[in-house]
Amino acid sequence: GKKQPKTFKVKVITMDAEMEFSCEMKWKGKDLFDLVCRALGLRETWFFGLQYTIKGMYTWLKMDKKVLDQEIPKEDPVSFRFLAKFYPEKVEEELLQEITQHLFFLQAVILDKSCPATKFSSILQYGDYDPNFHEPGFLAQEELLPKRVSISQYQMTADMWEEKISAWYAEHRGIARDEAKMNYLKIAQDLEMYGVNYFPIQNKSDTDLLLGVDAKGIHVYSINNRFSPNKSFEWSGIRNISYSEKELTIKPLDKKAEVFKFFSSQLKVNKLILQLCIGNHDLFMRRRKVDSIEIQQMKAQAREEKARKKMETQRLAREKQLREEAEHAKEELERRLFQMEDEARQANEALLRSQETAELLAEKAQIAEEEAKLLAQNAAEAEQERQRLEITALKTKEEKRLMEQKMRETELIAVKLVKESDRRAKEAEHLKQDLHEAREAERKAKQKLLDVTKLNFLVSYPVYVLVDTFFVVFSPCVDCRLDYLEKSKKFEDRLKELKSEIHALKLGEKQTGLYSHWNEVLGSLDCSTGNVCNPKYRFYNNR
């Protein structure tokens, strides 16, 4: 029957999650902070705080004041960020809980606070390096470097950075997740800007400077250099820190040392600086005292947890090794099985090919047998043909010998005929000469006869002779005419003998190819003797 207290909604954003709570109106900042720490299971609460932004400036929720009495954003729900407010000097010794290490790891990764946490939380999704899963290019979509680091700053391309980071990732294979986070934090704590909260200030000369507050003390930087401080004040060397309006004073423990005064733009900045200085100084003094019972218990639990995790890691590593060996053995067996199946398949295919080959060989053997029979038949026919050709060759050889003999004889006959032809040609020349002489003698005889006839005409009785179509009356001389007729008969007999011999030579020349020569000779003889052989003389005895 009690009346429910009035509440308001709060949204708390951690590095990797968002949580909403209903807070009572009367709650102080510590009540809300404890609720968040319980939800997270966090015991090392002194490092953290709830941060919010008002009028473009971030500030921390005060633990001893009511939440609604502080200058928080007027929104529903009210948003806070659960962040590390103070940093340890040695992360390995002071960060005991795994959740604490995890939150510091995420905040160390987000060096550029303008980037949302979700962009970098994907770095935890890959786990241990697995060459079968983490193939080349698996980091191509990730933002591998902070924004302030240029890809080409070290003369390396994006692909070269990806390859280099993948190689480093592979080198750390087998490291547990919490161990990897702690190694990362140990590297991060050695960076110049790790755990430093920067505030813009001015000195007495109105020179713009930066004031940095961290776990080791207070540092003064140039406006363009956040890595190397111009002046530092260790917590052990600071006697007092105070502010008045916008002026903040740092008094060293050494009274002879100069008091450092600087000025900020707003009173709220001085309050925030003083708040951070008090918290870091308290932690600095706390580290140098004997640990409380709670811290001792937490360290003991952390050691036990670490030993347990180490054993668990070793067990997991052993199991992983055995699993990998089993997987390798399985892969080897599968490979061998696949190889055996492949060999069996190949053997089966070889058997089928052998059967097909055997059938083909049988068919070929049958064909070869038939071809052998056919070849044997062809061989017998070839042998018969060879014998016939041998006989023919013998006959041809004999005929060739006879032909060669006939050719030699023909050549001899041809030589003889050529000689005979030359001799006959010479005889023909002599005959032509004799014929010419005979014609000349005939002409002379005619003339003489004409002359004698003229004389006889005067002395004796006349004789009528037709000479060249004219009748001539001669008075014959008996002795002269008988002598002429006797010579003509002998000359005709000689011509007949030459024609007989030339006809005989023509029959021999048919075998030696000398027809044309003898035809010319015969033609010339016929032309030269035409008038002699066929004399056209008519005698009329007219008394």
Contacts in CASP RR format, 6 or more apart in sequence:
PFRMAT RR
TARGET T0000
AUTHOR 0000-0000-0000
METHOD contacts of the structure
MODEL  1
GKKQPKTFKVKVITMDAEMEFSCEMKWKGKDLFDLVCRALGLRETWFFGL
QYTIKGMYTWLKMDKKVLDQEIPKEDPVSFRFLAKFYPEKVEEELLQEIT
QHLFFLQAVILDKSCPATKFSSILQYGDYDPNFHEPGFLAQEELLPKRVS
ISQYQMTADMWEEKISAWYAEHRGIARDEAKMNYLKIAQDLEMYGVNYFP
IQNKSDTDLLLGVDAKGIHVYSINNRFSPNKSFEWSGIRNISYSEKELTI
KPLDKKAEVFKFFSSQLKVNKLILQLCIGNHDLFMRRRKVDSIEIQQMKA
QAREEKARKKMETQRLAREKQLREEAEHAKEELERRLFQMEDEARQANEA
LLRSQETAELLAEKAQIAEEEAKLLAQNAAEAEQERQRLEITALKTKEEK
RLMEQKMRETELIAVKLVKESDRRAKEAEHLKQDLHEAREAERKAKQKLL
DVTKLNFLVSYPVYVLVDTFFVVFSPCVDCRLDYLEKSKKFEDRLKELKS
EIHALKLGEKQTGLYSHWNEVLGSLDCSTGNVCNPKYRFYNNR
5 24 0 8 1.000
5 25 0 8 1.000
5 26 0 8 1.000
6 24 0 8 1.000
6 25 0 8 1.000
7 22 0 8 1.000
7 23 0 8 1.000
7 24 0 8 1.000
7 25 0 8 1.000
8 22 0 8 1.000
8 23 0 8 1.000
8 25 0 8 1.000
8 68 0 8 1.000
8 76 0 8 1.000
8 77 0 8 1.000
8 78 0 8 1.000
9 20 0 8 1.000
9 21 0 8 1.000
9 22 0 8 1.000
9 23 0 8 1.000
9 76 0 8 1.000
9 77 0 8 1.000
9 78 0 8 1.000
10 20 0 8 1.000
10 21 0 8 1.000
10 22 0 8 1.000
10 23 0 8 1.000
10 32 0 8 1.000
10 67 0 8 1.000
10 77 0 8 1.000
10 78 0 8 1.000
10 79 0 8 1.000
10 80 0 8 1.000
11 18 0 8 1.000
11 19 0 8 1.000
11 20 0 8 1.000
11 77 0 8 1.000
11 78 0 8 1.000
11 79 0 8 1.000
11 80 0 8 1.000
12 18 0 8 1.000
12 19 0 8 1.000
12 20 0 8 1.000
12 21 0 8 1.000
12 36 0 8 1.000
12 50 0 8 1.000
12 79 0 8 1.000
12 80 0 8 1.000
12 81 0 8 1.000
12 82 0 8 1.000
13 79 0 8 1.000
13 80 0 8 1.000
13 81 0 8 1.000
13 82 0 8 1.000
13 117 0 8 1.000
14 40 0 8 1.000
14 81 0 8 1.000
14 82 0 8 1.000
14 103 0 8 1.000
15 83 0 8 1.000
15 102 0 8 1.000
15 103 0 8 1.000
15 106 0 8 1.000
15 107 0 8 1.000
15 110 0 8 1.000
15 117 0 8 1.000
15 121 0 8 1.000
16 106 0 8 1.000
16 117 0 8 1.000
16 121 0 8 1.000
19 36 0 8 1.000
19 39 0 8 1.000
20 77 0 8 1.000
21 32 0 8 1.000
21 35 0 8 1.000
21 36 0 8 1.000
21 39 0 8 1.000
23 31 0 8 1.000
23 32 0 8 1.000
23 35 0 8 1.000
23 67 0 8 1.000
24 31 0 8 1.000
25 68 0 8 1.000
26 66 0 8 1.000
27 66 0 8 1.000
27 67 0 8 1.000
28 63 0 8 1.000
28 64 0 8 1.000
28 65 0 8 1.000
28 66 0 8 1.000
28 67 0 8 1.000
29 50 0 8 1.000
29 61 0 8 1.000
29 62 0 8 1.000
29 63 0 8 1.000
29 64 0 8 1.000
29 65 0 8 1.000
29 66 0 8 1.000
29 67 0 8 1.000
29 70 0 8 1.000
30 63 0 8 1.000
30 64 0 8 1.000
31 67 0 8 1.000
32 50 0 8 1.000
32 61 0 8 1.000
32 67 0 8 1.000
32 80 0 8 1.000
33 45 0 8 1.000
33 48 0 8 1.000
33 49 0 8 1.000
33 50 0 8 1.000
33 61 0 8 1.000
33 63 0 8 1.000
34 45 0 8 1.000
36 50 0 8 1.000
36 82 0 8 1.000
37 43 0 8 1.000
37 45 0 8 1.000
37 48 0 8 1.000
40 82 0 8 1.000
40 99 0 8 1.000
40 103 0 8 1.000
41 99 0 8 1.000
42 48 0 8 1.000
42 97 0 8 1.000
42 99 0 8 1.000
42 100 0 8 1.000
42 103 0 8 1.000
43 97 0 8 1.000
43 298 0 8 1.000
44 95 0 8 1.000
44 96 0 8 1.000
44 97 0 8 1.000
44 100 0 8 1.000
44 298 0 8 1.000
46 86 0 8 1.000
46 283 0 8 1.000
47 84 0 8 1.000
47 85 0 8 1.000
47 86 0 8 1.000
47 87 0 8 1.000
47 88 0 8 1.000
47 100 0 8 1.000
47 104 0 8 1.000
48 82 0 8 1.000
48 83 0 8 1.000
48 84 0 8 1.000
48 85 0 8 1.000
48 103 0 8 1.000
49 60 0 8 1.000
49 61 0 8 1.000
49 82 0 8 1.000
49 83 0 8 1.000
49 84 0 8 1.000
49 85 0 8 1.000
50 60 0 8 1.000
50 61 0 8 1.000
50 80 0 8 1.000
50 81 0 8 1.000
50 82 0 8 1.000
51 58 0 8 1.000
51 59 0 8 1.000
51 60 0 8 1.000
51 61 0 8 1.000
51 80 0 8 1.000
51 81 0 8 1.000
51 82 0 8 1.000
51 83 0 8 1.000
51 85 0 8 1.000
52 58 0 8 1.000
52 59 0 8 1.000
52 61 0 8 1.000
52 72 0 8 1.000
52 73 0 8 1.000
52 78 0 8 1.000
52 79 0 8 1.000
52 80 0 8 1.000
52 81 0 8 1.000
53 59 0 8 1.000
53 73 0 8 1.000
54 71 0 8 1.000
54 72 0 8 1.000
54 73 0 8 1.000
57 266 0 8 1.000
57 268 0 8 1.000
57 269 0 8 1.000
59 71 0 8 1.000
59 268 0 8 1.000
59 272 0 8 1.000
60 85 0 8 1.000
60 272 0 8 1.000
60 275 0 8 1.000
61 67 0 8 1.000
61 70 0 8 1.000
61 72 0 8 1.000
61 80 0 8 1.000
62 70 0 8 1.000
67 78 0 8 1.000
72 78 0 8 1.000
73 79 0 8 1.000
82 103 0 8 1.000
83 107 0 8 1.000
84 103 0 8 1.000
84 104 0 8 1.000
84 107 0 8 1.000
85 276 0 8 1.000
86 215 0 8 1.000
86 276 0 8 1.000
86 279 0 8 1.000
86 280 0 8 1.000
86 283 0 8 1.000
87 104 0 8 1.000
87 189 0 8 1.000
87 194 0 8 1.000
87 195 0 8 1.000
87 214 0 8 1.000
87 215 0 8 1.000
88 94 0 8 1.000
88 95 0 8 1.000
88 189 0 8 1.000
88 215 0 8 1.000
88 283 0 8 1.000
89 215 0 8 1.000
89 216 0 8 1.000
89 284 0 8 1.000
89 287 0 8 1.000
90 189 0 8 1.000
91 101 0 8 1.000
91 104 0 8 1.000
91 182 0 8 1.000
91 185 0 8 1.000
91 186 0 8 1.000
91 189 0 8 1.000
92 182 0 8 1.000
92 185 0 8 1.000
92 186 0 8 1.000
94 287 0 8 1.000
95 101 0 8 1.000
95 104 0 8 1.000
95 182 0 8 1.000
95 185 0 8 1.000
96 298 0 8 1.000
96 299 0 8 1.000
96 301 0 8 1.000
96 302 0 8 1.000
97 298 0 8 1.000
97 302 0 8 1.000
98 178 0 8 1.000
98 305 0 8 1.000
101 178 0 8 1.000
101 181 0 8 1.000
101 182 0 8 1.000
101 185 0 8 1.000
102 181 0 8 1.000
104 185 0 8 1.000
105 181 0 8 1.000
105 184 0 8 1.000
105 185 0 8 1.000
106 117 0 8 1.000
106 120 0 8 1.000
106 121 0 8 1.000
108 184 0 8 1.000
108 185 0 8 1.000
108 188 0 8 1.000
108 194 0 8 1.000
109 120 0 8 1.000
109 123 0 8 1.000
109 184 0 8 1.000
110 117 0 8 1.000
110 120 0 8 1.000
111 146 0 8 1.000
111 148 0 8 1.000
111 193 0 8 1.000
112 146 0 8 1.000
112 147 0 8 1.000
112 148 0 8 1.000
115 147 0 8 1.000
119 143 0 8 1.000
120 143 0 8 1.000
122 142 0 8 1.000
123 142 0 8 1.000
124 177 0 8 1.000
126 134 0 8 1.000
126 138 0 8 1.000
126 169 0 8 1.000
127 177 0 8 1.000
128 173 0 8 1.000
128 174 0 8 1.000
128 175 0 8 1.000
129 169 0 8 1.000
129 170 0 8 1.000
129 172 0 8 1.000
129 173 0 8 1.000
129 174 0 8 1.000
131 170 0 8 1.000
134 166 0 8 1.000
134 169 0 8 1.000
134 170 0 8 1.000
136 163 0 8 1.000
136 166 0 8 1.000
137 162 0 8 1.000
137 166 0 8 1.000
138 166 0 8 1.000
139 162 0 8 1.000
139 165 0 8 1.000
139 166 0 8 1.000
140 162 0 8 1.000
144 158 0 8 1.000
144 161 0 8 1.000
144 162 0 8 1.000
144 165 0 8 1.000
145 151 0 8 1.000
145 161 0 8 1.000
151 157 0 8 1.000
151 158 0 8 1.000
151 161 0 8 1.000
156 164 0 8 1.000
172 180 0 8 1.000
174 317 0 8 1.000
174 320 0 8 1.000
175 183 0 8 1.000
176 309 0 8 1.000
176 313 0 8 1.000
178 309 0 8 1.000
179 313 0 8 1.000
188 194 0 8 1.000
192 226 0 8 1.000
192 227 0 8 1.000
192 228 0 8 1.000
193 226 0 8 1.000
193 227 0 8 1.000
194 214 0 8 1.000
195 214 0 8 1.000
195 215 0 8 1.000
196 212 0 8 1.000
196 213 0 8 1.000
196 214 0 8 1.000
196 219 0 8 1.000
196 226 0 8 1.000
197 212 0 8 1.000
197 213 0 8 1.000
197 214 0 8 1.000
197 276 0 8 1.000
198 210 0 8 1.000
198 211 0 8 1.000
198 212 0 8 1.000
198 221 0 8 1.000
198 226 0 8 1.000
199 210 0 8 1.000
199 211 0 8 1.000
199 212 0 8 1.000
199 213 0 8 1.000
199 264 0 8 1.000
199 269 0 8 1.000
199 272 0 8 1.000
199 273 0 8 1.000
200 208 0 8 1.000
200 209 0 8 1.000
200 210 0 8 1.000
200 211 0 8 1.000
200 223 0 8 1.000
200 264 0 8 1.000
200 265 0 8 1.000
201 208 0 8 1.000
201 209 0 8 1.000
201 210 0 8 1.000
201 211 0 8 1.000
201 248 0 8 1.000
201 262 0 8 1.000
201 263 0 8 1.000
201 264 0 8 1.000
202 208 0 8 1.000
202 209 0 8 1.000
202 262 0 8 1.000
202 263 0 8 1.000
202 264 0 8 1.000
203 209 0 8 1.000
203 261 0 8 1.000
203 262 0 8 1.000
203 263 0 8 1.000
204 261 0 8 1.000
208 223 0 8 1.000
209 220 0 8 1.000
209 221 0 8 1.000
209 222 0 8 1.000
209 223 0 8 1.000
209 230 0 8 1.000
209 262 0 8 1.000
210 220 0 8 1.000
210 221 0 8 1.000
210 222 0 8 1.000
210 223 0 8 1.000
210 226 0 8 1.000
211 218 0 8 1.000
211 219 0 8 1.000
211 220 0 8 1.000
211 221 0 8 1.000
211 262 0 8 1.000
211 273 0 8 1.000
212 218 0 8 1.000
212 219 0 8 1.000
212 220 0 8 1.000
212 221 0 8 1.000
212 229 0 8 1.000
213 219 0 8 1.000
213 273 0 8 1.000
213 276 0 8 1.000
213 277 0 8 1.000
213 280 0 8 1.000
214 280 0 8 1.000
215 280 0 8 1.000
215 283 0 8 1.000
215 284 0 8 1.000
216 234 0 8 1.000
216 235 0 8 1.000
216 284 0 8 1.000
217 232 0 8 1.000
217 233 0 8 1.000
217 234 0 8 1.000
217 235 0 8 1.000
217 238 0 8 1.000
217 280 0 8 1.000
217 284 0 8 1.000
218 232 0 8 1.000
218 233 0 8 1.000
218 238 0 8 1.000
218 250 0 8 1.000
218 277 0 8 1.000
219 229 0 8 1.000
219 231 0 8 1.000
219 232 0 8 1.000
219 233 0 8 1.000
220 229 0 8 1.000
220 230 0 8 1.000
220 231 0 8 1.000
220 232 0 8 1.000
220 260 0 8 1.000
220 262 0 8 1.000
221 228 0 8 1.000
221 229 0 8 1.000
221 230 0 8 1.000
222 230 0 8 1.000
231 260 0 8 1.000
233 250 0 8 1.000
233 252 0 8 1.000
233 260 0 8 1.000
235 280 0 8 1.000
235 281 0 8 1.000
235 284 0 8 1.000
235 285 0 8 1.000
236 253 0 8 1.000
236 284 0 8 1.000
237 252 0 8 1.000
237 253 0 8 1.000
237 254 0 8 1.000
238 250 0 8 1.000
238 251 0 8 1.000
238 252 0 8 1.000
238 253 0 8 1.000
238 281 0 8 1.000
239 251 0 8 1.000
239 252 0 8 1.000
239 253 0 8 1.000
239 255 0 8 1.000
240 249 0 8 1.000
240 250 0 8 1.000
240 251 0 8 1.000
241 248 0 8 1.000
241 249 0 8 1.000
241 250 0 8 1.000
241 251 0 8 1.000
241 274 0 8 1.000
241 277 0 8 1.000
241 278 0 8 1.000
242 248 0 8 1.000
242 249 0 8 1.000
242 251 0 8 1.000
242 274 0 8 1.000
243 249 0 8 1.000
243 267 0 8 1.000
243 270 0 8 1.000
243 271 0 8 1.000
243 273 0 8 1.000
243 274 0 8 1.000
245 267 0 8 1.000
245 270 0 8 1.000
246 263 0 8 1.000
246 264 0 8 1.000
246 265 0 8 1.000
246 266 0 8 1.000
246 267 0 8 1.000
246 269 0 8 1.000
246 270 0 8 1.000
247 261 0 8 1.000
247 262 0 8 1.000
247 263 0 8 1.000
247 270 0 8 1.000
248 261 0 8 1.000
248 262 0 8 1.000
248 263 0 8 1.000
248 264 0 8 1.000
248 270 0 8 1.000
248 273 0 8 1.000
248 274 0 8 1.000
249 259 0 8 1.000
249 260 0 8 1.000
249 261 0 8 1.000
250 259 0 8 1.000
250 260 0 8 1.000
250 261 0 8 1.000
251 259 0 8 1.000
252 258 0 8 1.000
252 259 0 8 1.000
252 260 0 8 1.000
264 270 0 8 1.000
264 273 0 8 1.000
291 299 0 8 1.000
410 511 0 8 1.000
410 512 0 8 1.000
413 508 0 8 1.000
413 511 0 8 1.000
413 512 0 8 1.000
414 512 0 8 1.000
414 514 0 8 1.000
417 505 0 8 1.000
417 508 0 8 1.000
417 509 0 8 1.000
417 512 0 8 1.000
417 514 0 8 1.000
418 514 0 8 1.000
420 505 0 8 1.000
421 505 0 8 1.000
421 514 0 8 1.000
421 517 0 8 1.000
421 518 0 8 1.000
421 521 0 8 1.000
424 501 0 8 1.000
424 502 0 8 1.000
424 505 0 8 1.000
424 521 0 8 1.000
425 521 0 8 1.000
427 498 0 8 1.000
428 521 0 8 1.000
428 524 0 8 1.000
428 525 0 8 1.000
431 495 0 8 1.000
431 498 0 8 1.000
431 525 0 8 1.000
431 528 0 8 1.000
432 524 0 8 1.000
432 528 0 8 1.000
435 528 0 8 1.000
435 529 0 8 1.000
435 532 0 8 1.000
438 487 0 8 1.000
438 491 0 8 1.000
438 532 0 8 1.000
439 532 0 8 1.000
441 487 0 8 1.000
445 480 0 8 1.000
445 484 0 8 1.000
446 467 0 8 1.000
448 480 0 8 1.000
449 474 0 8 1.000
449 477 0 8 1.000
449 480 0 8 1.000
449 481 0 8 1.000
449 484 0 8 1.000
450 467 0 8 1.000
450 472 0 8 1.000
450 474 0 8 1.000
452 474 0 8 1.000
452 475 0 8 1.000
452 476 0 8 1.000
452 477 0 8 1.000
452 480 0 8 1.000
453 463 0 8 1.000
453 465 0 8 1.000
453 472 0 8 1.000
453 473 0 8 1.000
453 474 0 8 1.000
453 475 0 8 1.000
453 476 0 8 1.000
454 474 0 8 1.000
454 475 0 8 1.000
455 475 0 8 1.000
456 463 0 8 1.000
456 474 0 8 1.000
456 475 0 8 1.000
456 476 0 8 1.000
456 477 0 8 1.000
457 473 0 8 1.000
457 474 0 8 1.000
457 475 0 8 1.000
458 475 0 8 1.000
459 475 0 8 1.000
460 475 0 8 1.000
461 475 0 8 1.000
461 543 0 8 1.000
462 473 0 8 1.000
462 474 0 8 1.000
462 475 0 8 1.000
462 542 0 8 1.000
463 473 0 8 1.000
463 474 0 8 1.000
463 475 0 8 1.000
463 476 0 8 1.000
463 541 0 8 1.000
463 542 0 8 1.000
464 471 0 8 1.000
464 472 0 8 1.000
464 473 0 8 1.000
464 474 0 8 1.000
464 540 0 8 1.000
464 541 0 8 1.000
464 542 0 8 1.000
465 471 0 8 1.000
465 472 0 8 1.000
465 473 0 8 1.000
465 474 0 8 1.000
465 539 0 8 1.000
465 540 0 8 1.000
466 472 0 8 1.000
466 538 0 8 1.000
466 539 0 8 1.000
466 540 0 8 1.000
471 540 0 8 1.000
473 542 0 8 1.000
488 535 0 8 1.000
491 532 0 8 1.000
492 532 0 8 1.000
492 533 0 8 1.000
495 529 0 8 1.000
495 532 0 8 1.000
495 533 0 8 1.000
498 525 0 8 1.000
499 525 0 8 1.000
502 518 0 8 1.000
502 521 0 8 1.000
502 522 0 8 1.000
502 525 0 8 1.000
505 518 0 8 1.000
506 515 0 8 1.000
506 518 0 8 1.000
506 522 0 8 1.000
509 515 0 8 1.000
509 517 0 8 1.000
509 518 0 8 1.000
END
